[in-house]
Amino acid sequence: MNNAKNVYLIALMFLGFLLYVQWQKDYGQEKEENNITTELDSTIEQSVPVVESDIPKPTQSLNSDTSQPFQTHQKKNTLNIISEVETPLFKLKFSAQGAALVYVELKKYPVNKGSNERVVLFDYTKNSYQAETGLLAVESTTFSHNLIYSTSTNQLNIDSGEQQVIFSASDASGQVEKVYTIKAEGYDIGLTQRVINKTDSDWLMSEYHQIKRNNPWLGKDPSFTDSGRYSFKGAAYFDSEDGYEKFDFDELEEENIKTTVGPDPWVGMIQHYFFSAVIPEADRVEVQSEYRKNSTTPYLIRYITPQKTVTAGSKVDFNSTIYVGPKLQNKLPEVAKGLDLTVDYGIFTAIAKPLFWVLDKIHNLVGNWGWSIILLTILIKLLFFKLSEAQYKSMAKMRKLTPRISTLKERYKDNRQKFNEEMMKLYQQEKVNPMGGCLPILVQIPVFIALYWVLLESVELRQAPFMLWLQDLSSPDPYFILPAINAAAMIMTQRLSPAPGMDPLQQKIMKIMPVAFSVLFAFFQSGLVLYWAVNSVLSLAQQWFITKRIDAQENA
């Protein structure tokens, strides 16, 4: 490679390749339509252990779309909202059927910058996304999510602390309560299912909790500027032994999940910036998924806990936590182990997580994400200063060889192979490594891509303002000022860089590169372009300073 700036071409091709691979993954040719219609059977298998555990294998359908009411359970065709709760963070709605959480509006997160419309996750109004829970039993009463509940708390505002909302239902055999503990400042909601056995027989009961939803992105073609275009969307589960497993919607259509996991298990539905998860108190559970082709909520994931004995005349609690909200990286580990893995940086996680950690610490000091990005860029430049110094020393030596290489080029203009051989001899004689200027740029490529995923995935930077015209660092620069600054810095840097041995075509390509990068960056988040523009300006200043110093030392 005759010029370090050729690496920009490699970087562009590399970035293009990564984006193409991810695009193919999310938006490539659709798979053939799946005919999977597997559901759990209509009868309960009795006393069938799973992996030598006491987790039952209930094959009774747990889907409200298809299941029949148990015993005296009432079945309704539409959801009747019986309780509404509001906190500084949430608007929540609960239905009579199953005392289910069927509506979650996130008050702190507008759909678009400046919009009055807020992000809604669970949404019964579109029959598209909700959580359901109940209690399964073998040879006894089952309190499913079809049971109709009542509550005395129809409206509740929680301004501070936490409060409980209690739902109850009963029949001749027993009573069940669902107690939701809701915080004023928190996206995690505690849930206790308390069952009371009024019979003369003991019960063996398990808790199940399931999340079901549609795929609102199916058939849609998001714009290239959509920051969520390449973000993962689908279901996931976790345990601390085997880690984080995720399945996009296509994978959920292809194969149903059925496995036992633990300890520290949870299951969830993931999307860009936000997710929902249910976390049992049990240290191991059976995880199942279903794809129901003709349902309004065809994608479902659930867990089923080990059985507990509910002796005659006694009561037993089943505890869990529901998380519905943003992927706040500093808060999620406090809710449950592994929840922070929903912030998916892919193969660049090892670089991206430390980058976000540093970026977050800087933000805690300066209070502005734009300035945090600038200061992070400066820290990265300082970290790579020695590498950059070696790069510019190599480039300074290359520049001094330019006249001699031009002479060789003229002498061997009809013999390209001979020219390359003589040029390599010259490099060896003068102890010049033509690749010496490439390493700093090559090192920065993974940092650049990792920062791209940080800005893509971090909800903390969603709609974050900087200053003046940059009021949303997660969206492209509306006036293309940052891409223009970056192009100008790259052009000036090119003029300081030697180009020995380049043929006319290579020279034309190098001249086009600043324009190509500016066009590419016009569609990237302005936070990312801010990083690269500042990096380009600092590189220009650094190259000018080091080159002048080297020239002064050699002329002394």
ABEGO torsion letter per residue (X at the ends): XABAAAAAAAAAAAAAAAAAAAAAAAABBBBBBBABABBBBABBBBGBBBGGBABBBBABBABAAABBBBEABBBBABBBBABBBBBAABBBBBBABGGBBABBBBAABBABBGBABBBBBBBAAAGABBBBBBBBBBGBBBBBAABBBBBABABBBBABEBBBBBBBBBBAAEBBBBBBBBBABEABBBBBBBBBBABABBBBBBBBBBBBBBBAABGBBBBAABAAAABBBEBBBBBAAAEBBBBBAAAAAABBBBBBBOBGBBBBBBBBGBBBBBBBABABBBBBBBBBAABABABBBBBBBBBBBBBBGBBBBBBBBBBBEBBBAAAAAAABBGAAAABBAEAAAAAAAAAAAAAAAAAAAAGBAAAAAAAAAAAAAAAAAAAAAAAAAAAAAAAAAAAAAAAAAAAAAABAAAAAAAAAAAAAAAGBBAAAAAAAAAAAAAAAAAAAAAAAABAAABGBBBBEABABAABBBAAGAAAAAAAAAAAAAAAABBBBGBBAAAAAAAAAAAAAAAAAAAABBAAAAAAAAAAAAAAAAAAAAAAAAAAAAAAX
